[in-house]
Amino acid sequence: MKNHWFILLLVLSSCLYYCKNPNTKITTTLSLVPENTSVIIKINSLESLDSGLKNNALIKASNQYKCIDQFTSLLLPAIRNNKDKGILALSKNENDSLAITYIIPMPEGYNLLDSIDGLTIEKSVSLEREITKFRYETTNYFSKTIDSILFISTSLELTKNASVNEKMNADLELLNGMSNPDKMISIFINAEDKTLSPIQFTDSTLNASQFSNITIVNGELSQSTIHLTGITKAKDSTQSLINLFKHTIPQENRIASILPSAVGNFKSVTFNDYSIFNENLIQHKFKDSTHFNDFKFQNIVEIGQAAYKDQEIIAIRSLDMASTVERFDLNLYYDDFRSVSLYSLSETDDEIFSAFGPFITVKNATHFITIGDFFVFSNPGALRDVITNYQNNTALSETDAYKALQLNLSDESSLLLFGNSKLLNTVLNLNFNENKSLDLSGFDTSAVQYSYDTDFAHVNAVFMATKSKRTNGTISEEFNISVDAELASAPQFVKNYTSNAMDIIVQDIKNNLYLVSNEGKVYWKKQLDGRILGTVNQIDTYKNGRLQFVFNTAKTLYVLDKNGNNVNAFPKQFKDNITQPVSVFDYDTNKKYRLMIVQDKTVFMYDKHGNTVKGFTFTKSKNTITSKPQHFRINRKDYIVFTSGNKLVILDRVGKSRVDVKETISFSENDIYLYDGKFTTSDTNGELLEVNQSGSVNHTNLNVNNDHRIATTSKTLVVMNENTLTIKSKSVELDYGNYTAPKIFYINDKIYVTVTDLQSKKGYLFDSQAKAIANFPVYANSSLELENIDDDSALEVVTKGDDNAIIVYEFQ
């Protein structure tokens, strides 16, 4: 137990300062790891990790500790020009203190040291020819290149001895096999090396012995969660706690079902056969072989201990209560409470706890009860609370927070450790040797579980901020995450075809494109050559349900897969500027997509593979094309519609004129819609223009200014004019401000309309009757987009928060 999450937390905190690394084979970088390394960190996705570390409340809180600052002062700053994977190793230096080593594959012709501002290379120092000494801030570093791999260390001795190990040791082979490239980070911890101090816990029984020898975990971070999964194992000969579960089968951890909801922490130990567990206690010297072995314990499958209101609660679960109860003296009747008998604990009964080795320590348990399948030991007051919570269905297992945590845990484990934010704060203070009162942002449910399997145990650690259960009419902030630069556009929902949920895509002013999960995890960041025009489309290029992203900048048409990689012949670059967002047409909904690109007066039509579509006859307009071409289908006929100068152009699918609109129009900045079966937009005179299939134009005075904005569905017209929002025939007066164009969303057979006042930074949501949705407006710095992004019934809106922040709200 002493080698898992505290070191992981410290390592994760430090990784914010680590550098990105170019692509190479993992085995090559691992082959340069120094011997006797305590911790190996493999960064699989620095974009995701960087975002997680910046936004995770627990990581941010831990930065208050001085030793974190001291530790991170040894780390080089992030090198943002590189892309993929590398290694960070923590080991001993020549003075037996902590040394940090970077093992970074380098592209040909790239010098990483040149990219670090404030770095000084000490040319006057006489070292071996291949070693360079440099200084960053107050720390000396030593580097050399081995087969295109850059080795940088704070230790001169480690740098001198750095060489390729032709054969990796078993631990590194295991790390290589266990590392999951789809996770943010992979971490190897060698508990036998004492470079890092052992972790200290408030539970003295877990501090008394080494838990295991090595641990390998893959990690994921979001704003509200840290999730670590992997394995831990010990040598058979070691006195390690994990060996106590050898040859046992994990059982269901049910102790939470009888504990009061106010319990601060608990541990649960399970096994399928007490005799095997008992033999392990004796074999690994956690119990004297002369200690009694009561056959009545053969039916016991779970033991646990919890902290509750400065008291302890001990629980033992039996598969045969009648048989096990014979072990206790029921003549010491004490009291009845809610039809449950309380018994005093005799001196002989008190000895039973020593049968369970280092996991149970009893200080003040004086009485016991039987409830459900459990024997529960504590003082009378705590036992009455156990009875009350159990009978009222308000036990810990019934709380929303514990149920949410349980979704990330296995039902069965050999050892389950649970703690609330108070315990988490205490543990951090104990290990950092400081007394800090941390804002852990609701991290009231954290758990680590170990499930023994053959000669190792699976590890599953979850630290999560809990969210209170929402009722109808409430709204809450799901997450608020920051990216590397100010957002250049409003965040947009996109379909995640693997989860059947929604992700978020957004671009910053440095032209980085981000894909973010619906939990706030940054999947990837991709540098583009300019600002995206319009929004991002999705197509199914290969007709297999896997969606790609389609969009364009002023110079390039992109098609990316879900991992941000280019698809087919894309990107397609253009010499002249693209002047409108790409139009994506799927005429017959058969996934034979057409991509239309506009350059001033000229149009180009491509298929989904980037080939020019032959047979599309329209190539150039008389005047500049001033709107994104739209495709509509009416009565099995296709129409491609756009504005050109003061003319509305309406083509068929092969580019021939389908409708001749003779009237000249002074178009507003609004798009073209299909409303009530007509091609609809507005002009600068504030008139709604509806064009039928014969080319006739119907004018309706909207009584609006020339900078009004409209949006429509096939049956709903929405108009935003100054501070008046009109939905169908219903109007609502808002505060004066600077409003975005309205957006219409049709979800669960209901119409929703959003607008945002950029001046007051308020985002509004209305229904089809122009009635405000409860608890809106919300804080917003861009337009709102609405969707159901996950598997519950609540809806979510996404918007820009602070300049570089994405906010997602959820409402019922």
C-alpha positions, 0 to 999 in steps of 0.5 A: 500500500505504501507505494501507490497513489501518493507517489503517483499524485506527486509524479502527476503534479510534476509532469505539467513541466515535462516536455513533449517528445517525438515519435520512436519505438518505446523499447528504444527509450526504455532500453536507456533507463538507468538501473535501480530507477525508482519511478519511470513515467511514460507520457502517452499524450501530453496534450491530454495530460497537460490539460488534466494537470492544469484543470484537475482540482486535486492536482492544483491543490497539491501544488501548495506543498513546498516539496512539490515546488522543490521537485518540479524545480528540477524539471525542464519546461515543456517543449511545445514543438514536439509531438509524441512519447518519451520517458522521465525517470527518477533514480539515485544520483552519485550522492544517493539523492534524487536524480531526474533523467529525460530520455527523448527521441529526437527528429533529425536536425532538431536540437531540443536544447536550443528551444529552451529559453534561459538555458546556458550551455557551459562550454568552458567545462571539460567533459567527455566529448559526447557530454554537454553540461548546461544550466537551467535556473539553479540546476545543472544538467548533463546530456548526450545523444545515443542513436538519435535519443537525447539523454538528459540527467541531473546526474553526471554519473548517470549520463556518463554510464548511459548506454543501450541495454540490449535486453530489457529486464523483466520489470521493463518488459512488463512496463512495455507490455502493460503501458496503454498508449490510449491513456494519458500516462503510464507509471512504473514504481519500484518500491524496493528502491528507497530513493523516494520516502515510503508513503505514510497513511493515517492507518498504522497497519498499512504503514507497518509493512511494504505492500508490494515490490513493483506497481505499474499503472496507466492514468487518466485525469479530468477536471473532477477525476483521477483514474489509475488502473494497472497491476502490483506484484511482490516477490514470493519471499517478501513480507509484503501485504499483497502476498496475503491474498495469494491463492484467494479469490476476491469477493464482493465488497459489501461493507458500505451497505451497513456503514452510516453515510457519514463514515470518513473512511473504511477498508474492506478485505475479502477472501473466498477461503479463510484457511488459505488466508490464515496460512498466508498470514502465518507463512509471511510472518504476519501471524504466529503459527501458534495462534488459535485458528477457530473453525467458526471463521471458515464461513467469513468472506469479508472483514472491514474497519471504518472511521466514524465520528472519532469511533471505529466500526469493525465489520465481519461478514459471514456466509453462515451467520448461525454457525459463526454466531456460536463463536460469540458470547450472547449471554452478555445482552446489553440493550435493544434498539429498533428490534436489534439486540446489542451485546457486550464484547467479552475479553475472549471475543476481543481476541478474534480480531487478532485472527485477521493479521495486520488489517484490523486494529481494535481500540475502543470497540465494546459492543456488537450487533448482527445486522444483515450478513454482518457482525458489527463491533463498536460502541453503543452510540455508533452501533445505534447509528449503524442500525438507523442508517441500515433500516432507513436505507441511508447507508453509505452505499445508498448515497449518490456520491458512493454510487457514482464512485461505484461505477468506476470500481469493480464489485469484487476486490481483495482489498478496498480502501475508501476515504473522503476529502478530510482523510485525503487532506490528512494523508497529503499533510502527513506525507508532505509534512505540512499542515495545509487546509486544502480546497479539494473541490468536493473530492469526497469519494476516493477509493483504491482497490486491489484484486488478486489474480494468480501472482499479481493484483489488479490495481484500480484507484479513483479520486473523484469530485462528487456532484450532488444529484440534480432535480428538475429545473436545476442547472449545474456546471459539469466542467470548466477547463482551460486550454493553452490559448484564448479560444478563437471560436465558440465550442461545438459539439461533435458525435463520438461514434465509439461511445455514441455520445458527444465530444467538443471541438474548438480552436484557439487563436494560435490555430490549435484545434482541440478535441475534448471529451464530454468529461473535459479530457483533451483527446488531442491538439492539432496545429492548423495553418489558419482559422477555421471558416464556419463550423466543423462537419462530420462525414462517414467516408468509409461507410462503416460508422466511423466519422471524420471531421471536415472543415477548411481554413483560408488555404486548406481543406482538412479531413481528419479521423477521430485521432486527429490524423489526416485522411486519404488525400487530405489536407488539400491545399489551395494557392488562392484563398478559400472565402467560404466554409466548405459545404458538405452535400449528401444528396441521397443520404447514401454517403457519396459526399460532395465537398464544395469549396468557394474562392471568391467567384469560383467554386470547386466540387470534390468527392470524399477522397479529394478528387474533382467531381466530373460533370459538375458544370458550374465553375464560376459566378459573375459576382463574388459568392457571399454566402456558404452554398446550401443544399436543400431537397424539395419533392425529390429535387435537389437545390444548391443555393447561395448568394452572389452579389445581389442575386440568389443563385439556385442550381441543381446537383450537377451545377445547372441553373434550376430556378431563375430568380430575376429580382435583385436583392440587398442581402443581409448577413443572414444565412439561407434557410428552407422555411415553409417550403421556400428558400428564405433569408432577409435583406438590409431593409429588414424584410423576410424574403421567401423564394418559391420554386418558380423564382418568385420572391415574397417580401414580409416586413419584419420591422427590424434594423438592418443588423438583425439576425434570423434562424429557421427550421422548416416551420419555426422562424426566430428573429433577434433584433436589438434586444427583442427575441421573437420565436414564431409570434411570441416576443421577449424583451431582453436587456440591451446588449450585444447579442449573438445570432439565435440558434435553434435546436430540436431535441426530444420533440421540443424546440429550444432557442439560444442567444448570448449577450456578449456585453454582459456575458449572459447565455439565454435559453428559451422554449418555442413559446419564448419562455426562459428555461429555469435558471438561465441565463448562465455565464457565457462568452460565446454562443450556446450550443445545446445537446444531450451529450451522455447517457442520462436524460439531462441536456447540456450546453457548451460555451466559451467561459474565460478567454481560454476556457470551455464551460459545459452546463447540465440542466434537467 
